[in-house]
Amino acid sequence: MSLRDRLAQDTPLLAPGAYDALSALLIEQAGFEAIYLSGASIAYTQLGRPDIGLVSFDHVADVVGRVAERVSLPLIVDGDTGFGNAVNVQRTVRIFERMGASAIQLEDQTFPKKCGHLADKSLVSTAEMAGKIRAALDARASDQTLIIARTDAIGVEGFEAALDRAHAYVEAGADVLFVEAPRTIGEMSAIAHAFAGRVPLLANMVEGGKTPLLDTSELGRIGFKLVISPGALVRALVPTAEAFLASLKANGATRPFAERMIDMGGVNDRIGLADMAATGAAYAAG
């Protein structure tokens, strides 16, 4: 089933955020139907920095290729601003699609961008963003590659202005609409009232962010079709890593923490060592 067809179903699609091939593989093995490749999580894990536009186009493209080579799930890629103007957007779309993206998200912030739940953002004009959406649509090789249009206008220009921008982006042809950081369930319902039925809506669940945290069923009842949890896996891993390191430092050994770990065999089982060894042996035997 294509991602477009999946979003046409009644049940919302939940896509956890990944940042490398291992995190994507674990998401696939857990039984999810799609993966969201999070620019924020790439910044957190691979740069040790906040989501303030430090991750480059080439870096994201490299991660897209590594993830798409390892997993078969649809890959929704955070394309930030498209890394420049409409010409940059077209290159971003062509290469991300070629590397394995099933959907590419573009936002209306200026470059360098910031996390949608941070303050002091700035936006390009509505006309410029609409042009970037049209450029993205023209650049894709397949209409099964979805273009997700995101507006960050709520925190900059206000809620009504965000709806106005969203209308313009839908008119420009966006396949999925993402109105970032609504502050109340009322605002989320107003977004759904304005757009549900016209275009699939994306909800972004950020722990500690500006939007109320709801489960997928609740979001589906409001009218959202795609739910992402971009940085949730990182926020789950950080306290575990801190607890492990504290234990290792205090005890000088991993044994006290062993029950909360998997061993080398457990890692190799998950990443497919036995299958790869069997394949290699078969070729070696002729």
C-alpha positions in Angstrom: 0.0 0.0 0.0 1.3 3.4 -0.9 1.6 6.1 1.8 -1.0 8.1 -0.1 -3.5 5.2 0.0 -2.7 4.6 3.7 -3.4 8.2 4.6 -6.8 7.8 2.9 -7.9 5.2 5.5 -9.9 6.0 8.5 -7.3 5.0 11.1 -4.5 7.6 11.6 -1.0 6.6 10.8 1.6 6.8 13.6 5.2 7.4 12.5 7.8 7.4 15.3 10.9 9.5 14.7 14.2 7.9 13.7 17.7 9.4 13.3 19.8 6.5 11.9 19.5 3.0 10.5 19.4 1.2 13.8 16.6 3.4 15.2 14.7 2.9 12.0 15.2 -0.8 12.1 13.9 -1.0 15.7 10.8 1.0 14.6 10.2 -1.5 11.8 10.7 -4.5 14.1 8.2 -3.0 16.6 5.5 -3.3 14.0 5.0 0.4 12.9 3.8 1.2 9.4 6.0 4.2 8.6 9.1 6.1 9.9 9.6 9.8 10.3 13.2 10.8 9.8 13.5 13.7 12.2 15.9 16.5 11.6 15.8 17.4 15.2 16.7 13.9 16.3 19.6 13.9 13.8 20.9 17.1 15.4 20.4 15.8 18.9 22.2 12.4 18.3 24.7 13.1 15.6 25.7 16.7 16.4 24.9 16.8 20.1 23.2 20.1 19.3 19.7 21.6 19.3 17.4 21.8 16.3 18.4 25.3 15.1 19.3 24.6 11.4 22.7 23.1 11.9 22.0 19.9 10.0 23.0 20.2 6.4 21.3 19.0 3.2 24.1 16.5 2.5 23.9 15.1 6.1 20.2 14.4 5.8 20.5 12.9 2.3 23.2 10.5 3.7 21.0 9.4 6.5 18.0 9.0 4.2 20.1 6.6 2.0 21.4 4.6 5.0 17.9 4.2 6.4 16.2 3.3 3.1 18.8 0.7 2.4 18.1 -1.0 5.7 14.3 -0.9 6.1 11.3 -1.2 3.8 8.8 1.0 5.5 7.7 4.3 4.0 10.1 7.0 5.0 8.8 10.5 5.8 11.7 12.9 5.6 12.0 16.2 7.4 13.3 18.5 4.7 13.4 21.7 6.9 13.1 24.7 4.6 14.3 22.8 1.6 17.7 24.2 2.4 17.2 27.4 0.4 14.9 28.9 -2.3 12.7 27.1 -4.8 15.7 25.9 -6.8 17.3 24.4 -3.7 13.9 22.8 -2.9 13.8 21.1 -6.3 17.3 19.6 -5.7 16.3 18.5 -2.2 13.2 16.8 -3.5 14.9 15.0 -6.4 17.8 13.7 -4.3 15.7 12.7 -1.2 13.2 10.9 -3.4 16.1 9.1 -5.3 17.6 8.1 -1.9 14.3 6.6 -0.8 12.0 9.2 0.7 8.2 8.4 0.4 7.3 11.9 1.6 9.2 15.1 2.1 8.2 17.8 4.6 8.9 21.5 3.8 8.3 24.4 6.2 7.8 28.2 5.8 10.6 29.4 8.1 13.5 31.4 7.0 16.9 29.7 6.9 18.4 28.7 9.3 15.3 27.3 10.8 14.4 26.4 14.4 12.4 23.7 16.1 8.7 24.5 15.7 8.2 24.5 19.4 11.0 27.1 20.1 10.5 30.9 20.2 11.9 33.6 18.0 11.2 32.0 14.6 10.8 34.0 11.4 9.0 33.2 8.2 9.3 33.6 4.4 6.3 35.2 2.7 3.2 33.2 1.9 3.9 33.6 -1.8 7.5 32.4 -1.5 6.4 29.3 0.4 3.6 28.6 -2.1 6.1 28.8 -4.9 8.4 26.4 -3.1 5.5 23.9 -2.8 4.9 24.2 -6.5 8.6 23.7 -7.2 8.6 20.6 -5.1 5.6 19.1 -6.9 7.3 19.8 -10.3 10.5 18.2 -9.2 9.3 14.9 -7.9 9.6 11.9 -10.2 6.4 10.2 -8.9 3.2 11.6 -7.6 3.3 8.9 -5.0 6.1 10.9 -3.3 4.1 13.2 -1.0 4.9 16.8 -0.4 4.0 17.9 3.2 3.6 21.6 3.7 4.3 22.9 7.2 3.5 26.4 8.5 5.1 27.8 11.7 2.9 30.9 11.6 1.0 30.3 14.9 3.9 31.3 17.0 4.9 34.2 14.7 1.8 35.8 13.2 -1.0 34.2 15.2 -3.6 31.5 14.6 -5.7 33.1 12.0 -2.7 34.0 9.9 -1.6 30.4 10.2 -4.9 29.3 8.8 -4.6 31.8 5.9 -1.2 30.5 5.1 -2.4 26.9 5.3 -5.2 27.6 2.8 -2.6 29.0 0.4 -0.4 26.0 0.7 -3.3 23.6 0.1 -4.2 25.7 -3.0 -0.6 25.4 -4.1 -1.0 21.6 -4.2 0.4 20.3 -0.9 -0.4 16.6 -0.5 -0.4 16.8 3.4 -0.9 19.8 5.6 1.1 20.4 8.8 0.1 23.4 11.0 2.8 23.4 13.6 2.4 24.0 17.3 -1.3 24.5 17.9 -1.6 25.5 21.6 -5.0 24.0 22.6 -7.4 21.2 21.6 -9.6 24.0 20.4 -7.0 25.2 17.9 -6.4 21.6 16.8 -10.2 21.2 16.2 -10.3 24.4 14.3 -7.5 23.2 12.0 -9.4 20.0 11.4 -12.7 21.9 10.8 -11.0 24.0 8.1 -9.1 21.3 6.3 -10.2 17.8 7.1 -11.7 16.2 4.0 -9.6 18.5 1.8 -6.1 17.2 2.6 -4.7 14.8 5.2 -3.6 16.6 8.3 -0.4 16.0 10.3 -0.2 16.3 14.1 3.2 16.6 15.8 3.4 15.2 19.4 6.4 16.8 21.2 7.0 16.0 24.9 7.3 19.4 26.6 6.2 21.3 23.5 3.3 23.7 23.0 0.7 21.2 21.7 -1.4 19.0 24.0 -0.2 15.4 24.0 -3.0 13.2 22.7 -3.0 9.6 21.6 -3.6 8.5 18.1 -7.2 7.6 18.6 -8.0 11.0 20.1 -6.2 12.8 17.2 -8.1 10.6 14.7 -11.4 11.7 16.2 -10.4 15.3 15.9 -9.5 14.8 12.2 -5.8 14.1 11.9 -4.5 11.4 9.6 -0.8 11.4 10.2 0.8 11.5 13.7 4.5 11.9 14.3 6.6 11.6 17.4 9.9 13.0 16.1 12.1 13.2 19.2 10.3 10.8 21.5 12.8 7.9 21.0 15.7 10.2 21.9 13.9 11.5 25.0 13.3 7.9 26.0 16.9 6.9 25.5 18.6 9.8 27.3 17.5 8.9 30.8 18.4 5.2 30.2 21.9 6.2 29.0 22.4 8.5 31.9 21.3 5.8 34.4 23.7 3.3 32.7 26.6 5.7 32.8 26.0 6.6 36.4 25.9 2.9 37.3 29.1 2.2 35.4 30.9 5.0 37.0 29.7 4.1 40.5 30.4 0.3 40.1 33.2 0.1 37.7 31.4 -2.7 35.8 28.3 -3.2 33.7 27.1 -6.2 35.8 24.8 -4.2 38.1 23.0 -2.9 35.0 23.0 -6.1 33.0 19.3 -6.9 33.6 18.4 -3.7 31.8 20.7 -4.5 28.8 20.9 -7.0 26.0 24.2 -8.7 25.3 26.2 -8.9 22.0 24.1 -11.8 20.8 20.9 -9.8 21.4 22.2 -7.0 19.3 23.3 -9.3 16.5 19.9 -11.0 16.5 18.2 -7.7 15.9 20.6 -6.5 13.2 20.5 -9.7 11.2 24.0 -11.2 11.7 22.9 -14.8 11.1 21.1 -14.0 7.8 24.1 -12.1 6.5 26.5 -14.9 7.5 24.3 -17.5 5.8 24.2 -15.4 2.6 27.9 -14.9 2.6 28.5 -18.6 3.2 26.1 -19.5 0.3 28.0 -17.3 -2.1 31.4 -18.6 -0.9 30.2 -22.2 -1.5 29.3 -21.4 -5.1 
